[in-house]
Amino acid sequence: MDSSSSQNPTDTENAAQLNQTLSIPDPYDHLDLTRNPDGTVTRKPSKHPVRSTAPDLSHPTPVLSKDVTINESNHTWARIFLPRHALEEDSSSSNAPLPLIVYYCGGGFVILSAATIYCHDICFNISSQLSAVVVSLNYRLAPEHRLPAAYDDAMEVLNWISHTNDEWLREHADFTKVFIMGSSAGGNIAYHVGLRVAAAGVDQFKPLKINGLILHYPFFGGAKRSESELRLLNNHVLPPRPRHSDLLWELSLPIGADRDHEYCNPTVGEGPRLLEKMKLLGWKVLLSTCDGDLAYDRQIEVANMMEEKGIKVERRIVIGDYHGDEALDLPKQQKFIIALKDFIFSSIA
């Protein structure tokens, strides 16, 4: 599938030369993309494995899952995770409504899906260990659908949940205990959804009552290199220019926009003003990150900005980890889920 790219040939040639000099893998290949001579890109088969669903009690699993259509025209869908005990007739807790987490997966806005193993597994484990319903959105990807398409899809799933007749959600999710969560690019999406909800007013999403935001390694940036970007220049997970993170922004931002666009840099545009409206909602925010994240400085800057607006931010910063470690390393993920559980249940107590 072809889409436009805003990278000019000079930048491409310079990046390719530097990549060759530093023995850096082709960033397009890393993203399962091929850059065509005319500047468009073609997707290759993904290297990332996917998980299938377990939609009924015949599957011996602690968490059931199924896929539902959100917008047929846009080909968006969501994967719903439900603890098995909610459907077991002999469970004394089967009728108790469960907290609802609306989750947006990572992938730099360009790759991965709600079915990708990393995204599926973290939602499965959260649902199991928190005894929560999780709705994981499969939003449209760039560059075929540049931002704000992912934000639009993320808002649409909230409206879909608020009006759905889906049995799992209507019978087992507590619509008064809702949290918006995202990892990496999904953390960026969760932040911008929070701003949009604050601007629109919570009445638009009744009967949902959103209690807070969970920003897990949120993918932010800016035109000026931060100290954490310079310090992690050769980081093996998400290195900056001329490689992966810059390419992700180049492919996902509106054509012609630079990294000081508000979608990338939350300190510019309408975001700071909308935080004042978010403060009135009484939400709590969990920022969970690490000092080995390229976006670390920007994340702290955003957390400081939110606190200056009167929003309560809980910071969880892991020293020595890198961006995405908790998606790949199960013991580290378990520690994150414990912190997540504490945050959620303290927010709804």
Residue frames relative to the residue before (quaternion, step in Angstrom):
aa qw qx qy qz dx dy dz
M 1.0000 0.0000 0.0000 0.0000 0.00 0.00 0.00
D 0.2631 -0.8022 0.5212 0.1250 3.60 -0.71 1.05
S 0.0274 0.7736 -0.6327 0.0201 3.53 -1.19 0.67
S 0.5872 -0.5919 0.4236 0.3541 3.54 -1.24 0.44
S 0.1229 -0.7476 0.6466 0.0883 3.52 -1.26 0.55
S 0.3848 -0.7552 0.4880 0.2085 3.57 -0.94 0.91
Q 0.4676 0.6839 -0.4554 0.3260 3.62 1.22 -0.03
N 0.3045 -0.7551 0.5455 0.1987 3.59 -0.85 0.89
P 0.6751 -0.5390 0.3119 0.3955 3.61 -1.14 0.57
T 0.6236 0.5543 -0.3543 0.4224 3.59 1.00 -0.75
D 0.6557 0.4996 -0.3035 0.4779 3.56 0.93 -0.92
T 0.6442 0.5329 -0.3203 0.4454 3.57 0.97 -0.85
E 0.6694 0.4977 -0.3011 0.4620 3.55 0.89 -0.94
N 0.6557 0.5095 -0.3131 0.4610 3.59 0.95 -0.88
A 0.6532 0.5136 -0.3126 0.4602 3.56 0.96 -0.87
A 0.6570 0.5178 -0.3129 0.4499 3.57 0.94 -0.89
Q 0.6474 0.5196 -0.3181 0.4579 3.58 1.00 -0.84
L 0.6844 0.4739 -0.2919 0.4711 3.56 0.92 -0.89
N 0.6043 0.5504 -0.3516 0.4563 3.57 1.04 -0.71
Q 0.6674 0.4989 -0.3036 0.4621 3.56 0.95 -0.91
T 0.6415 0.5371 -0.3175 0.4462 3.56 1.01 -0.86
L 0.7566 0.3762 -0.1928 0.4989 3.57 0.95 -0.90
S 0.4018 -0.7247 0.4636 0.3137 3.59 1.32 0.03
I 0.3280 0.7472 -0.4957 0.2973 3.55 0.98 0.93
P 0.4890 -0.6602 0.4716 0.3202 3.63 -0.83 0.88
D 0.6126 -0.5551 0.4252 0.3685 3.53 -1.20 0.62
P 0.3995 -0.7450 0.4694 0.2551 3.63 -0.56 1.06
Y 0.5926 0.5498 -0.3767 0.4525 3.60 1.10 -0.52
D 0.6557 0.5006 -0.3127 0.4708 3.56 0.95 -0.86
H 0.6044 0.5615 -0.3471 0.4461 3.58 1.07 -0.73
L 0.7278 0.4002 -0.2173 0.5127 3.58 1.12 -0.70
D 0.4652 -0.6875 0.4339 0.3503 3.60 1.28 0.21
L 0.5234 0.5954 -0.4235 0.4384 3.54 1.03 0.91
T 0.1884 -0.7240 0.6447 0.1569 3.52 -1.30 0.44
R 0.2907 -0.7484 0.5684 0.1798 3.57 -0.83 0.96
N 0.3022 -0.7740 0.5369 0.1457 3.54 -0.72 1.12
P 0.6643 -0.5284 0.3430 0.4022 3.63 -1.15 0.48
D 0.6995 0.4650 -0.2840 0.4625 3.60 1.08 -0.62
G 0.6345 -0.5662 0.3219 0.4162 3.60 1.27 0.19
T 0.5559 0.5704 -0.4089 0.4454 3.60 1.25 -0.13
V 0.3086 -0.7316 0.5674 0.2180 3.56 -1.28 0.11
T 0.2097 -0.7452 0.6191 0.1320 3.53 -1.25 0.53
R 0.3856 -0.7266 0.5211 0.2276 3.56 -0.88 0.93
K 0.2454 -0.7295 0.6223 0.1426 3.51 -1.16 0.80
P 0.6573 -0.4680 0.3678 0.4622 3.61 -1.18 0.23
S 0.4922 -0.6929 0.4477 0.2780 3.55 -0.89 0.95
K 0.4254 -0.6892 0.5319 0.2472 3.53 -1.13 0.75
H 0.6432 0.5691 -0.3088 0.4088 3.56 1.22 -0.44
P 0.3993 -0.7352 0.4920 0.2407 3.63 -0.67 1.04
V 0.2819 -0.7513 0.5762 0.1553 3.54 -1.25 0.49
R 0.3561 -0.6976 0.5802 0.2234 3.53 -1.36 0.36
S 0.3679 -0.6911 0.5735 0.2413 3.54 -1.19 0.59
T 0.5476 -0.6266 0.4505 0.3234 3.55 -1.28 0.29
A 0.2202 -0.7180 0.6401 0.1621 3.54 -1.38 0.28
P 0.0778 -0.8990 0.4303 0.0261 3.57 0.34 1.25
D 0.8074 0.2145 -0.1275 0.5347 3.64 1.13 -0.19
L 0.7108 -0.5057 0.3129 0.3756 3.53 -1.33 0.33
S 0.5117 0.6393 -0.4316 0.3784 3.60 1.20 -0.08
H 0.6291 0.5084 -0.3321 0.4852 3.57 1.26 -0.33
P 0.3479 -0.7494 0.5220 0.2119 3.63 -0.76 0.96
T 0.3916 0.7019 -0.4850 0.3447 3.55 0.44 1.23
P 0.4938 -0.6745 0.4515 0.3118 3.63 -1.02 0.66
V 0.7615 0.2427 -0.1511 0.5817 3.58 1.24 -0.34
L 0.2580 -0.7483 0.5948 0.1407 3.55 -0.87 1.01
S 0.0482 -0.7996 0.5981 0.0236 3.57 -1.16 0.50
K 0.0247 0.7760 -0.6299 0.0224 3.53 -1.24 0.57
D 0.3776 -0.7106 0.5501 0.2233 3.55 -1.27 0.46
V 0.0746 -0.7868 0.6125 0.0150 3.56 -1.02 0.87
T 0.4772 -0.6619 0.5014 0.2876 3.56 -1.14 0.67
I 0.2345 -0.7587 0.5932 0.1326 3.56 -1.00 0.89
N 0.7829 -0.0807 0.0850 0.6110 3.57 0.80 -1.02
E 0.3473 -0.7815 0.4831 0.1875 3.54 -0.29 1.29
S 0.6463 0.5367 -0.3237 0.4352 3.59 1.00 -0.81
N 0.7432 0.3812 -0.2060 0.5098 3.57 1.02 -0.83
H 0.3837 -0.7461 0.4582 0.2935 3.58 1.32 -0.06
T 0.4128 0.6843 -0.4962 0.3393 3.56 1.00 0.80
W 0.0018 0.7890 -0.6129 0.0430 3.53 -1.09 0.78
A 0.2598 -0.7528 0.5823 0.1636 3.54 -1.30 0.20
R 0.2869 -0.7136 0.6100 0.1907 3.53 -1.22 0.58
I 0.1836 -0.7925 0.5777 0.0676 3.56 -0.70 1.14
F 0.1564 -0.7752 0.6095 0.0556 3.54 -0.97 0.99
L 0.0103 -0.8044 0.5912 -0.0575 3.57 -0.84 1.06
P 0.4523 -0.6746 0.4973 0.3049 3.63 -0.75 0.93
R 0.5869 -0.6300 0.3924 0.3236 3.54 -0.92 0.96
H 0.6405 0.5696 -0.3440 0.3835 3.58 0.92 -0.87
A 0.5700 0.6146 -0.3857 0.3854 3.58 1.17 -0.50
L 0.7461 0.3807 -0.2092 0.5046 3.59 1.14 -0.58
E 0.5691 0.5985 -0.3918 0.4054 3.58 1.21 -0.14
E 0.4499 -0.7415 0.4365 0.2392 3.55 -0.57 1.20
D 0.7121 0.4581 -0.2744 0.4557 3.58 1.05 -0.64
S 0.5186 0.6357 -0.4188 0.3894 3.58 1.28 0.14
S 0.4327 -0.7187 0.4837 0.2496 3.57 -0.77 1.04
S 0.7160 0.4344 -0.2505 0.4858 3.57 1.20 -0.50
S 0.3865 0.7760 -0.4483 0.2178 3.57 1.29 0.00
N 0.7239 0.4317 -0.2508 0.4761 3.58 1.11 -0.59
A 0.5291 0.6260 -0.4210 0.3885 3.60 1.23 -0.06
P 0.4123 -0.7131 0.4968 0.2732 3.63 -0.71 0.97
L 0.3140 -0.7753 0.5326 0.1295 3.54 -1.07 0.85
P 0.5892 -0.5544 0.4337 0.3968 3.61 -1.12 0.54
L 0.2717 -0.7665 0.5682 0.1259 3.54 -1.14 0.73
I 0.0902 -0.7798 0.6191 0.0215 3.55 -0.83 1.06
V 0.1833 -0.7523 0.6257 0.0953 3.56 -0.81 1.07
Y 0.0983 -0.8532 0.5114 -0.0291 3.54 -0.39 1.31
Y 0.1389 -0.7573 0.6347 0.0663 3.53 -1.13 0.86
C 0.3408 -0.7762 0.4971 0.1852 3.58 -0.60 1.15
G 0.5399 -0.6240 0.4704 0.3129 3.53 -1.34 0.31
G 0.2969 0.7516 -0.5635 0.1717 3.52 -1.35 -0.31
G 0.5376 -0.6739 0.3860 0.3285 3.56 1.22 0.43
F 0.5835 -0.5897 0.3381 0.4444 3.59 1.29 0.46
V 0.6990 0.5055 -0.2389 0.4458 3.59 1.28 -0.26
I 0.8106 0.1524 -0.0599 0.5622 3.60 0.97 -0.79
L 0.7299 0.4402 -0.3498 0.3887 3.54 -1.46 0.03
S 0.1292 -0.7735 0.6180 0.0551 3.53 -1.34 0.35
A 0.6840 -0.4649 0.3548 0.4360 3.56 -1.29 0.06
A 0.6671 0.4904 -0.2982 0.4750 3.59 1.23 -0.36
T 0.4808 0.6700 -0.4436 0.3509 3.61 1.21 -0.30
I 0.6344 -0.6052 0.3268 0.3527 3.53 -0.92 0.97
Y 0.6667 0.5069 -0.3213 0.4420 3.62 0.89 -0.87
C 0.6830 0.4799 -0.2807 0.4738 3.57 0.96 -0.92
H 0.6490 0.5191 -0.3145 0.4586 3.58 0.94 -0.90
D 0.7157 0.4940 -0.2809 0.4060 3.57 0.73 -1.07
I 0.6591 0.4886 -0.3387 0.4607 3.61 0.92 -0.76
C 0.6416 0.5018 -0.3326 0.4753 3.62 1.02 -0.69
F 0.6143 0.5430 -0.3331 0.4656 3.58 1.03 -0.81
N 0.7118 0.4618 -0.2668 0.4570 3.60 0.81 -0.98
I 0.6181 0.5232 -0.3424 0.4764 3.58 1.07 -0.68
S 0.6593 0.5128 -0.3086 0.4552 3.56 0.88 -0.93
S 0.6789 0.5020 -0.2839 0.4544 3.56 0.95 -0.92
Q 0.7794 0.3933 -0.2005 0.4446 3.56 0.70 -1.07
L 0.7108 0.3951 -0.2616 0.5199 3.59 1.17 -0.45
S 0.2867 -0.7470 0.5234 0.2932 3.56 1.28 -0.34
A 0.4198 0.6882 -0.4550 0.3783 3.51 0.78 1.18
V 0.4206 -0.6304 0.5765 0.3054 3.52 -1.32 0.37
V 0.0937 -0.7885 0.6069 0.0338 3.57 -0.92 0.93
V 0.1131 -0.7551 0.6433 0.0569 3.55 -0.97 0.94
S 0.0852 -0.8160 0.5718 -0.0056 3.57 -0.42 1.27
L 0.2821 -0.8072 0.5029 0.1263 3.55 -0.49 1.24
N 0.2146 -0.7167 0.6460 0.1514 3.53 -1.11 0.77
Y 0.0839 -0.8388 0.5378 -0.0079 3.55 -0.02 1.35
R 0.6366 -0.5248 0.4012 0.3980 3.57 -1.30 0.27
L 0.3289 -0.7696 0.5273 0.1467 3.55 -1.04 0.86
A 0.4204 -0.6362 0.5849 0.2765 3.51 -1.35 0.47
P 0.5884 -0.0821 -0.7898 -0.1527 1.56 -2.38 0.81
E 0.4347 0.6902 -0.4774 0.3268 3.60 1.23 -0.02
H 0.7854 0.1012 -0.0248 0.6102 3.55 1.08 -0.79
R 0.1710 -0.8270 0.5310 0.0703 3.55 0.02 1.30
L 0.6435 -0.4842 0.4062 0.4318 3.53 -1.28 0.33
P 0.5754 -0.1043 -0.8067 -0.0850 1.61 -2.13 1.33
A 0.2182 0.8116 -0.5251 0.1341 3.65 1.09 0.44
A 0.6657 0.4971 -0.3134 0.4599 3.61 0.90 -0.87
Y 0.6368 0.5132 -0.3319 0.4700 3.60 1.04 -0.71
D 0.6286 0.5319 -0.3306 0.4611 3.58 1.02 -0.81
D 0.6632 0.4976 -0.3012 0.4710 3.58 0.95 -0.90
A 0.6529 0.5299 -0.3099 0.4436 3.56 1.01 -0.83
M 0.6452 0.4805 -0.3189 0.5011 3.57 1.09 -0.62
E 0.6341 0.5547 -0.3351 0.4218 3.57 1.00 -0.82
V 0.6480 0.5116 -0.3456 0.4460 3.59 0.98 -0.73
L 0.5957 0.5441 -0.3736 0.4577 3.62 1.09 -0.54
N 0.6586 0.4885 -0.3032 0.4855 3.56 0.96 -0.86
W 0.6279 0.5344 -0.3376 0.4541 3.58 1.00 -0.78
I 0.6544 0.5092 -0.3151 0.4617 3.59 0.90 -0.89
S 0.6804 0.5140 -0.3032 0.4254 3.57 0.88 -0.92
H 0.7686 0.3418 -0.1834 0.5088 3.61 1.16 -0.52
T 0.4945 0.7169 -0.4087 0.2728 3.58 1.22 -0.22
N 0.3021 -0.7117 0.5998 0.2059 3.50 -1.31 0.44
D 0.2975 0.7689 -0.5166 0.2312 3.57 1.23 0.30
E 0.5002 -0.7079 0.4189 0.2705 3.55 -0.72 1.13
W 0.6419 0.5363 -0.3394 0.4303 3.58 0.89 -0.84
L 0.7106 0.4480 -0.2642 0.4738 3.56 0.90 -0.92
R 0.6927 0.4937 -0.2934 0.4362 3.58 0.82 -0.96
E 0.7634 0.3933 -0.2069 0.4687 3.58 0.96 -0.81
H 0.8200 0.2961 -0.1192 0.4751 3.59 1.06 -0.61
A 0.6612 0.4795 -0.3201 0.4801 3.64 1.19 -0.23
D 0.3322 -0.7164 0.5804 0.1988 3.55 -1.05 0.85
F 0.2667 -0.8129 0.5011 0.1303 3.57 -0.26 1.28
T 0.6130 0.5156 -0.3663 0.4735 3.59 1.25 0.06
K 0.7172 0.3539 -0.2252 0.5564 3.59 1.30 -0.03
V 0.2322 0.7958 -0.5061 0.2380 3.53 0.52 1.27
F 0.0644 -0.7812 0.6208 0.0155 3.55 -1.04 0.87
I 0.2843 -0.7273 0.6029 0.1635 3.55 -1.11 0.79
M 0.0328 0.8239 -0.5579 0.0941 3.56 -0.64 1.15
G 0.0951 0.7878 -0.6075 0.0353 3.53 -1.19 0.59
S 0.2865 -0.7410 0.5851 0.1627 3.53 -1.25 0.60
S 0.8433 0.0618 -0.0823 0.5275 3.57 -1.00 0.94
A 0.8079 0.0135 0.0138 0.5891 3.64 -0.51 -1.08
G 0.6119 0.5464 -0.3424 0.4581 3.57 1.13 -0.61
G 0.6088 0.5328 -0.3496 0.4725 3.58 1.15 -0.57
N 0.6047 0.5270 -0.3346 0.4947 3.55 1.12 -0.70
I 0.6508 0.5094 -0.3140 0.4673 3.58 0.94 -0.90
A 0.6478 0.5240 -0.3258 0.4469 3.60 0.88 -0.91
Y 0.6400 0.5242 -0.3247 0.4584 3.59 0.97 -0.83
H 0.7140 0.4477 -0.2674 0.4671 3.58 0.81 -0.97
V 0.5849 0.5363 -0.3707 0.4825 3.59 1.15 -0.51
G 0.6205 0.5436 -0.3369 0.4539 3.56 1.01 -0.79
L 0.6499 0.5044 -0.3107 0.4761 3.57 0.98 -0.84
R 0.6747 0.4976 -0.3000 0.4550 3.58 0.93 -0.87
V 0.6340 0.5117 -0.3348 0.4733 3.57 0.99 -0.77
A 0.6466 0.5181 -0.3205 0.4591 3.59 0.95 -0.85
A 0.6724 0.4929 -0.2985 0.4646 3.58 1.01 -0.81
A 0.7071 0.4709 -0.2617 0.4581 3.59 0.98 -0.86
G 0.4345 -0.6720 0.4822 0.3565 3.56 1.10 -0.71
V 0.5187 -0.6905 0.4152 0.2859 3.54 -0.88 0.96
D 0.5283 0.6436 -0.4188 0.3623 3.63 1.14 -0.41
Q 0.5843 0.6030 -0.3663 0.4011 3.58 1.16 -0.59
F 0.7642 0.3860 -0.1833 0.4832 3.57 1.14 -0.62
K 0.3081 0.7525 -0.5261 0.2492 3.59 1.18 0.32
P 0.5655 -0.1341 -0.8118 -0.0562 1.54 -2.11 1.40
L 0.3885 0.7320 -0.4904 0.2697 3.62 1.19 0.24
K 0.0933 -0.7447 0.6574 0.0682 3.53 -1.12 0.79
I 0.1986 -0.7965 0.5651 0.0821 3.55 -0.39 1.28
N 0.2476 -0.8130 0.5191 0.0905 3.54 -0.74 1.13
G 0.8158 -0.1803 0.1225 0.5357 3.59 1.12 -0.39
L 0.4458 -0.6645 0.5429 0.2547 3.49 -1.45 0.06
I 0.1361 -0.7520 0.6395 0.0841 3.55 -1.16 0.70
L 0.0786 -0.8063 0.5859 -0.0211 3.55 -0.42 1.30
H 0.0593 -0.8235 0.5623 -0.0452 3.55 -0.20 1.36
Y 0.8067 -0.1668 0.0467 0.5649 3.61 -0.32 1.27
P 0.0734 0.8422 -0.5342 0.0063 3.67 0.84 0.74
F 0.3886 -0.7374 0.5213 0.1828 3.54 -0.95 1.03
F 0.1392 0.7656 -0.6070 0.1616 3.55 -0.25 1.35
G 0.0256 -0.8029 0.5951 0.0243 3.55 -1.28 0.19
G 0.1270 -0.7700 0.6177 0.0970 3.51 -1.29 -0.44
A 0.6368 -0.5519 0.3734 0.3879 3.56 -1.23 0.42
K 0.7093 0.4095 -0.2505 0.5162 3.59 1.00 -0.76
R 0.4673 -0.6836 0.4862 0.2792 3.55 -0.88 0.97
S 0.3155 -0.7395 0.5660 0.1821 3.55 -0.91 0.95
E 0.6790 -0.4780 0.3561 0.4286 3.56 -1.29 0.25
S 0.6661 0.5039 -0.3214 0.4463 3.59 0.93 -0.83
E 0.6225 0.5226 -0.3477 0.4674 3.62 1.07 -0.60
L 0.6733 0.4828 -0.2966 0.4750 3.57 0.93 -0.87
R 0.6486 0.5280 -0.3124 0.4504 3.57 1.00 -0.85
L 0.7685 0.3335 -0.1615 0.5215 3.57 1.06 -0.80
L 0.1382 0.8560 -0.4908 0.0853 3.55 1.21 0.56
N 0.7894 0.2675 -0.1364 0.5355 3.58 0.95 -0.86
N 0.2123 0.7987 -0.5320 0.1844 3.57 1.16 0.58
H 0.4687 -0.7283 0.4366 0.2437 3.56 -0.87 1.00
V 0.6679 0.5237 -0.3069 0.4307 3.60 1.18 -0.41
L 0.8189 -0.0727 0.1041 0.5597 3.59 0.65 -1.05
P 0.0089 -0.8515 0.5242 -0.0047 3.62 0.51 1.12
P 0.4712 -0.6901 0.4670 0.2893 3.62 -1.05 0.65
R 0.8591 -0.1559 0.0932 0.4785 3.53 -1.36 -0.28
P 0.6186 -0.2292 -0.7479 -0.0733 1.47 -1.95 1.55
R 0.4856 0.7196 -0.3753 0.3247 3.54 1.18 0.47
H 0.9180 -0.0824 -0.0138 0.3877 3.50 -1.21 -0.74
S 0.7190 0.4605 -0.3100 0.4182 3.61 0.61 -1.00
D 0.6475 0.5027 -0.3271 0.4701 3.59 0.97 -0.78
L 0.6423 0.5184 -0.3256 0.4612 3.57 1.00 -0.79
L 0.6192 0.5431 -0.3456 0.4496 3.58 1.00 -0.77
W 0.6772 0.4683 -0.2978 0.4831 3.58 0.92 -0.88
E 0.6286 0.5500 -0.3342 0.4366 3.56 0.99 -0.81
L 0.7148 0.4511 -0.2456 0.4746 3.56 1.01 -0.84
S 0.7610 0.4207 -0.2108 0.4467 3.58 1.06 -0.64
L 0.6245 0.5340 -0.3578 0.4437 3.62 1.07 -0.56
P 0.6330 -0.5018 0.3971 0.4356 3.61 -1.18 0.36
I 0.5899 -0.5883 0.4118 0.3692 3.58 -1.03 0.76
G 0.7861 0.2892 -0.2442 0.4887 3.54 -0.85 1.03
A 0.5986 0.5672 -0.3627 0.4341 3.60 1.25 -0.28
D 0.2715 -0.7300 0.5938 0.2019 3.56 -1.18 0.57
R 0.7235 -0.4725 0.2928 0.4094 3.56 -1.29 0.03
D 0.5967 0.5069 -0.3994 0.4769 3.59 1.20 0.20
H 0.3518 0.6748 -0.5356 0.3660 3.55 1.16 0.61
E 0.5891 -0.6236 0.3816 0.3443 3.59 -1.01 0.77
Y 0.5683 0.5808 -0.4036 0.4204 3.62 1.12 -0.38
C 0.7207 0.3928 -0.2235 0.5256 3.56 1.13 -0.67
N 0.7895 0.2297 -0.0879 0.5623 3.57 0.87 -1.03
P 0.2556 -0.8271 0.4803 0.1410 3.62 -0.13 1.23
T 0.5905 0.5946 -0.3774 0.3942 3.60 1.20 -0.20
V 0.6878 0.4265 -0.2818 0.5155 3.61 1.25 -0.11
G 0.7220 0.4471 -0.3063 0.4301 3.56 -1.29 0.11
E 0.7800 -0.3580 0.2681 0.4377 3.54 -1.24 -0.58
G 0.4406 0.7485 -0.4266 0.2523 3.59 1.24 -0.31
P 0.6838 0.4881 -0.3167 0.4402 3.62 0.72 -0.97
R 0.6592 0.4949 -0.3189 0.4677 3.61 1.00 -0.74
L 0.6713 0.5036 -0.3080 0.4482 3.58 0.94 -0.82
L 0.5464 0.6055 -0.4052 0.4132 3.60 1.17 -0.38
E 0.5808 0.5694 -0.3760 0.4440 3.58 1.14 -0.53
K 0.6580 0.4765 -0.3071 0.4956 3.59 1.06 -0.70
M 0.6129 0.5433 -0.3486 0.4556 3.58 1.05 -0.71
K 0.6120 0.5660 -0.3449 0.4315 3.58 1.01 -0.79
L 0.6493 0.5360 -0.3146 0.4384 3.58 1.03 -0.78
L 0.6195 0.5556 -0.3397 0.4385 3.59 1.21 -0.42
G 0.4118 -0.7470 0.4421 0.2776 3.58 1.25 -0.28
W 0.3487 0.7569 -0.4906 0.2545 3.58 1.18 0.41
K 0.2767 -0.6827 0.6403 0.2177 3.51 -1.36 0.40
V 0.2066 -0.7755 0.5881 0.1000 3.56 -1.14 0.64
L 0.1588 -0.7471 0.6375 0.1016 3.54 -1.04 0.88
L 0.0916 -0.7473 0.6565 0.0451 3.54 -0.85 1.07
S 0.0067 0.7926 -0.6078 0.0477 3.57 -0.57 1.18
T 0.2123 0.7776 -0.5549 0.2057 3.56 -0.49 1.22
C 0.3315 -0.7203 0.5682 0.2202 3.56 -1.28 -0.35
D 0.5850 -0.6085 0.4068 0.3492 3.55 -1.21 0.45
G 0.6467 0.4975 -0.3232 0.4794 3.57 1.29 -0.05
D 0.4753 0.6345 -0.4511 0.4099 3.56 1.22 0.53
L 0.5241 -0.6457 0.4562 0.3166 3.58 -0.86 0.96
A 0.7285 0.4396 -0.2307 0.4720 3.56 0.99 -0.85
Y 0.3150 0.8045 -0.4730 0.1725 3.60 1.28 0.02
D 0.6820 0.4851 -0.3078 0.4526 3.61 0.76 -0.96
R 0.6661 0.4906 -0.3046 0.4720 3.58 0.94 -0.86
Q 0.6200 0.5410 -0.3423 0.4536 3.59 1.02 -0.72
I 0.6654 0.4850 -0.2998 0.4818 3.57 0.94 -0.88
E 0.6165 0.5439 -0.3372 0.4586 3.57 1.05 -0.74
V 0.6651 0.4875 -0.2985 0.4806 3.58 0.98 -0.85
A 0.6316 0.5234 -0.3333 0.4648 3.60 0.99 -0.80
N 0.6458 0.5088 -0.3178 0.4724 3.59 0.97 -0.82
M 0.6444 0.5257 -0.3158 0.4568 3.57 0.97 -0.86
M 0.6534 0.5068 -0.3161 0.4651 3.59 0.96 -0.83
E 0.6656 0.4977 -0.3084 0.4629 3.57 0.94 -0.84
E 0.6173 0.5412 -0.3425 0.4569 3.59 1.06 -0.69
K 0.6766 0.4633 -0.2805 0.4989 3.59 1.19 -0.56
G 0.6051 -0.6017 0.3426 0.3930 3.60 1.28 0.06
I 0.4926 0.6411 -0.4414 0.3892 3.60 1.25 0.27
K 0.3943 -0.7171 0.5241 0.2358 3.56 -0.91 0.90
V 0.0411 -0.8068 0.5885 -0.0325 3.55 -0.62 1.19
E 0.1793 -0.7495 0.6298 0.0974 3.54 -0.90 1.00
R 0.1742 -0.8083 0.5585 0.0660 3.56 -0.67 1.11
R 0.0300 -0.7547 0.6553 0.0102 3.53 -1.01 0.93
I 0.0299 0.8164 -0.5695 0.0907 3.55 -0.31 1.27
V 0.1930 -0.7885 0.5791 0.0753 3.56 -0.62 1.17
I 0.2984 -0.7682 0.5439 0.1581 3.56 -0.72 1.09
G 0.8086 0.2953 -0.2266 0.4556 3.55 -0.92 0.96
D 0.6039 0.5461 -0.3658 0.4509 3.60 1.25 -0.12
Y 0.3247 -0.7134 0.5825 0.2154 3.53 -1.38 0.21
H 0.6997 -0.4601 0.3527 0.4175 3.51 -1.34 0.38
G 0.8342 0.2187 -0.1758 0.4747 3.55 -0.84 1.02
D 0.4013 0.7334 -0.4782 0.2692 3.61 1.21 -0.08
E 0.7011 0.4967 -0.2831 0.4261 3.58 0.91 -0.90
A 0.5922 0.5346 -0.3772 0.4704 3.58 1.25 -0.12
L 0.7616 0.3908 -0.1800 0.4846 3.57 1.14 -0.66
D 0.7353 0.3710 -0.1951 0.5325 3.57 1.13 -0.67
L 0.3697 -0.7861 0.4490 0.2093 3.59 -0.25 1.28
P 0.6541 0.4972 -0.3500 0.4500 3.68 0.81 -0.76
K 0.6484 0.4917 -0.3235 0.4828 3.59 1.01 -0.73
Q 0.6302 0.5295 -0.3339 0.4593 3.58 1.04 -0.75
Q 0.6216 0.5490 -0.3420 0.4418 3.58 1.02 -0.77
K 0.6492 0.5088 -0.3185 0.4671 3.59 0.98 -0.81
F 0.6323 0.5188 -0.3297 0.4714 3.56 1.04 -0.75
I 0.6712 0.5047 -0.3093 0.4462 3.59 0.88 -0.90
I 0.5988 0.5403 -0.3578 0.4707 3.60 1.09 -0.63
A 0.6667 0.4836 -0.2968 0.4832 3.59 0.94 -0.88
L 0.6279 0.5362 -0.3249 0.4613 3.56 1.06 -0.78
K 0.6426 0.5229 -0.3177 0.4611 3.56 0.96 -0.86
D 0.6488 0.5112 -0.3171 0.4661 3.59 0.92 -0.87
F 0.6625 0.5142 -0.3095 0.4482 3.58 0.93 -0.90
I 0.6885 0.4940 -0.2957 0.4411 3.57 0.80 -1.02
F 0.7434 0.4210 -0.2590 0.4507 3.59 0.72 -0.98
S 0.6048 0.5078 -0.3728 0.4872 3.61 1.17 -0.33
S 0.6548 0.5269 -0.3115 0.4435 3.60 1.15 -0.58
I 0.7540 0.3475 -0.2051 0.5183 3.59 1.14 -0.51
A 0.4111 0.7243 -0.4692 0.2935 3.59 1.27 0.09
